[in-house]
């Protein structure tokens, strides 16, 4: 006779989550650290009751915004190398809809987060309930169906016993290194409270092993053969290297065979920037060194990369007519990209097996002589230059020459803020200050580009940038998750004014939880990255600068809109600073490090002073027809570059 336990669906779910473990390289830990909650009528008396009565070892956190708390969960899982995670629950309706954006962010970045939104009644007896969307053609549809497009696994529990197969499948996906992301289990609010006699074995301790997938002998042979044929290979270090924990293995491999590597946003920070084989960021937001070497490479060894358009510069970057691709990826889907040689395997195991076979065949050395060293030295000097750019008045030379009247904007900005501090100079001060025991968090706007191009990584795993979805509002909220993952480190959220205003909901949560984070806010009164994009393609500053509506023109071309972000953060209980010079920034950083509560440094930086591209191209949909000569020129240039790019 099978022993059973009578529990509600919600109680069974909580008990199940408490007994899930992850094992990687024989190291075992609890799979779920806790659950972020915002309770509403759709989940409070069901899942909320279960968590109040017997949460087990799950820590319950109170979120302020459903998207924000889910970004915190994602930040935690990413910093924990996907080996431990959080669940997130909301009520049905707007609460669930708020989490859809975060689910998309998790899936785009292959980060495991378990979403548990409440749902409409399975019985439909009280329909339409509060916050229910009625679709006349299909009454089974609810807000939670929106999660289907952004989840790697989706299910709805309409009977208590369905929980068992649903959760087993949820664990399968959450621990799948090749295909993880958001997992959504929708919980109708009546079913949450319904009881069922669950078999005891459903609650047994389960250890989910994340295995290192080995390559086949044929894959190894094919990979080694193509490497030995090539003289100028380059490695792309992607996020798969990070989650495989293969940074040291890649470093040794690169040095042994004299193969330089460029870093994607997800792969950055595994190996220090001063390593002689590390060329830094690659692609559209990459730097001078990696992009220069990439154009001449005859073999691209993509390790754990999704080959996004930013990494490949819209498939334009690799200009050598003889270039081939060797794709090492645990995901078969990503390994098939660019028609490359596919090596479907764990990154560390793959590199070790290639190394063994190269040794067996007498070794290998690339054909580089002094190109790598020269490229690094040249780019290091360029970073020094960027870090020391100061406004010099009328003769100030912007990073990009265009027909836009920057001086007018600079003077207006200075009159309002008193600042002539450039963004790249502020970044230099920050980089000089952060030497050890820190993590930098970023996601959107111009800052991720500046960080990938010019940030010098001085400590392993200190670089945490979400760029798979580049989601505005990730920065501050994910910083809380990072701090929860590594409480001994100083965590710095690099965020623009636009992203801060979009979402910083878990900043007060950081105060509540006594988890200090440092918000480094770059205020240029502009959606700076997109402003730069439109100006660079022949447009003016249309709808990207923060300006009052002009009564005379009827357009948003009045004076700039000032915001006191320090005052905003102070209202939550943060220690705040206002900065207009590099000296003030240095002082603020020193003092902020002494604080026990979260801090915000409100830096007023000149608009249009971000770093710009280095030998890259990015395809955007430039207008084919226009009366503007600059737009016509941009379209012609775009068309020319497209002819040089790989078509698929």
ABEGO torsion letter per residue (X at the ends): XBBBBBBBAAAAAAAAAAABBBBBGGBBBBABABBBBBBBAAAAABAAAAAAABAEABBBBBBABAAAAAAAAAAAAAAAGGABBBBBBBBBEAAAAAAAAAAAAAAAAGBBBBBBBBBBBAAGAAOBBBGBBBBAABAABBAAAAAAAABABBBBBABAAAAAAAAAAAAAAAABAAABEBBBBBBBAAAAABBBBBBAAAABBBBBBBBBBBBBAAAAAAAAAAAAABABBBBBBBAAAAAAGAAAAAAAAAAAAGBBBBBBAAABGABBAABAABAEBBEAABBAAAAAAAAABABBBBBGBAGBAAAAGGGAABABAABBBBBBBABAAAAABGGBBBBBBBAAAAAAAAAAAAAAAGEBBBABBAAAAAAAAAAAAAAAAAAABBBAEAABBBABBBABBAAAAAAAAAAAAGBABBAAAAAAAAAAABABGBBBBBABEAAAAAAAAABBBABBGABBBBAAAGBBGAAAAAAAAAAAABAABBBBBBBBAAAAAABAAAAAAAAAAGBBBBBBBBBAGBBAAAAAAAAAAGBBBBGABBBBBBAAAGBBABBBBBBBAAAAAAAAGBBBBBBABAAAAAAAAAAAAABABBBBBBBBBBBGABBBBBGBBBBBBBBABBABAAAAAAAAAAAAAAAABBAX
